[in-house]
Amino acid sequence: MRIDEALAESKPLAVKFGAAVLNIEYRPPSFTIEEMVAADADKDNPDRLVEMLQSLIQGWDLTRLETVNQENGETFTREVPVDITNPDDVRKYVPNNIIMGIIKAVRADNDPSGE
């Protein structure tokens, strides 16, 4: 097998946060030893974590609530997706516990011992 063949692979994963579940589609090959070490070393660097998430995650069902002001002065709230491809969205809306929860779940999913 060539490395480039494995890089095309993606995998679904359900990440639990209490009663809530975040469904992600991620690329296991992009989570290298170098990425794991960098994630630990840079866990307080939001830009590094955003870059790592963007290389790892192909898609997710993470949403946020947005208040919309209408021309008539009324407001309403709607659910909108958080765009993983937009670094500003990830920095602004995704709390650290979700980022670290994703990293922890991906590590566990890739642990050959199953622990």
GIURHU-V483024 format. One record per run of one state. SS is the DSSP state (2 for helix, 1 for strand, 0 for the rest). FROM is the first residue (numbers start at 1). LEN is the number of residues. If there is no record, write none. Layout:
BEGIN
ss->[SS SS]
from->[FROM FROM]
len->[LEN LEN]
END
This chain:
BEGIN
ss->[0 2 0 1 0 1 0 2 0 2 0 2 1 0 1 0 1 0 2 0 2 0]
from->[1 3 8 11 18 20 27 28 31 33 42 46 57 61 63 70 75 82 87 94 96 110]
len->[2 5 3 7 2 7 1 3 2 9 4 11 4 2 7 5 7 5 7 2 14 6]
END
